[in-house]
Amino acid sequence: MHVIGNERLRAFVQRRREMKYAWVGFLFLLLIIVIILSDFIGSVRIPLLNILEIYGSQIPYLSHFVPHNYTSAQEQIIVQLREPEILGGLIIGASLGIGGAAIQSIFRNPISEPYVIGLSSGASLGAVSAIVLGLTFLGIYTQQIMAFVFGLSIVFIVYFLALKEGRIHPTYLLLTGVAISFFISAIVALLLFTNLNLQGEAFFWLLGSLENINWTLLYPVAIVVLIASYVIYLQHRELDAIQMGDMHARSVGVNVERTKRLTIFLVALSVSASVSISGLIGFVGLVMPHLSRMLLGGSNKYVIPVSGILGAMFLICADDIARGIVSGVVIPIGIVTGIIGVPFLLYFMRRLTGGRYEG
Amino acid sequence: MKVELDSVTFSVPSFELGPLNFSIEEGTITAIIGKNGSGKSTTLKLIHGDLRPDTGSIRIDGSKVSSLSSSQLAEKTSFVWQEIYSPMSFSVRDVMNVSGYKRGFDEDRMMMALDEVGLASFIDRDFSVLSGGERRLVTLAAAIYQDSEIMIMDEPTNFLDIDNQILVYKIMKRLKMAGKTLILSMHDLDAVHHLADFVLILRNGNNIAWGRTISTLTIENLNKAFNVSFQTYDTVNGSSFVGSYKG
């Protein structure tokens, strides 16, 4: 038992832990910088000082002490146009990244993501039905509400179809999700095939965009995502155990079925809410958890928050490119995430995996 | 904590186990031996509640295993698996942290458990790139850290070199002295002879023999369990052991 007293080993372990906290802090700081810089991008250029003043004016009690050297037009552009879109990217990117980390742990499968449990096909069916059938019975946000409700409903159907003797087997759940997704996608395709004139609008939704996000849409989604993400984070130890196998998790005292049920419900709630206002945005939920693991190891204590930060940062940057690359035109964000994201992922995989995926 | 199996049977297509009737006393080492596919791991998983018997009952400390929650079961038993595998990478610390789920995080106990298997300096290494033997030792350290009264081990010395096999045997003896009940499957008959208080011998799911090692680990019973003939030898330290095969 000579190693226990080794202070150098203890100091080394402590340094490694502090380094991880420093990484999380650094990435969070980078996210703040990305948010501020993204407010610059757009057809109207607003000076940094004015942007910071507008931020200050929105903070209760502080607003009286902040100089007002900006115009009301500048304030309108920042507060009503750019902020909801950027914060939408933050919320949606975070929910996809966190959802991806949780789902990959439950499936013990690094190539799964929130969409594999039928969420994307369900949300598509809801949104496309609203577009094609011209439904407005829930007001101007019928399309978003239908996407949310259908996304959540299809996940429940997949879950109950995959339930065997009160237990969820990851492979069976995955295959059920894929099968139901194919079925629902066929219905979506049929709706689009029989309504060719509406394909453009539906197509834009299917590729995702942050352009139409406003404060009215963002507030409820942000509340749902924040609460769901926090509760998912509280499950990080249980998810670590499940990542090492259901039987092992049970043997250390984890209630595996309850953790899976709760996590799937929270991911479905959070990601359905997100995609209901943005349309389908792929890539983030699949890739950000990998990048997190490459940077800080496999513990969900770090993987969950860092996937959220990276997802948010990536989506905000992708939206900046979607808005800024062609003057006056907003490209669907799904195109940007694919074209920019894949080379980015391949580069990091080569640099950071350290041989982990080669065994 | 006493473990009691009463008329336990279990079947899957093409394999039937039991009926098993035996009782394991607190603070003893019980070894289950038999050919591959004889039902050793299945028996361990039944005791641990991972599989449910078709008939009969399994009780730990008087409570039916099937009625225990995973949390209650983790307090009473820990399991040293043949392998912990995940396609995702995680560190030795992550494996240890998971085993501390029930009792809570305790850095000193964690380091002591790793130190006992000689791997304290591996705490921040990537578990997936360790050798098979090192992974086995970390898994054992994790079970020690879990600190349950009953420790179930599925072939705990697999992948280990001679030095580490002897280290594991010493740890088993230390755990027994500390009052732990050990139930394990093993292939090393010599180790079983020297370590185990009780032996269960299985063949094709049937109970060939159960009882104290000294009276159960006999050439006659081993010849029934395996398709080979056994002899006894004298060793340099004077004690005889069962081993070697001919035919």
Interface residues (C-beta under 8 A of the other chain):
Chain A: M1 H2 V3 I4 N6 L9 F12 V13 R16 Q104 S105 R108 N109 P110 R237 E238 D240 A241 Q243 M244 G245 M247 H248 A249 R250 S251 V252 G253 V254 N255 V256 R293 G297 G298 S299 G354 G355 R356 G359
Chain B: K45 H48 G49 D50 S69 S70 S71 L73 A74 E75 T77 S78 F79 W81 I84 Y85 S86 P87 M88 S89 F90 S91 R93 D94 V95 N97 V98 S99 Y101 K102 D108 M111 M112 D115 E116 A120 S121 I123 D124 D126 S128 V129 Q146
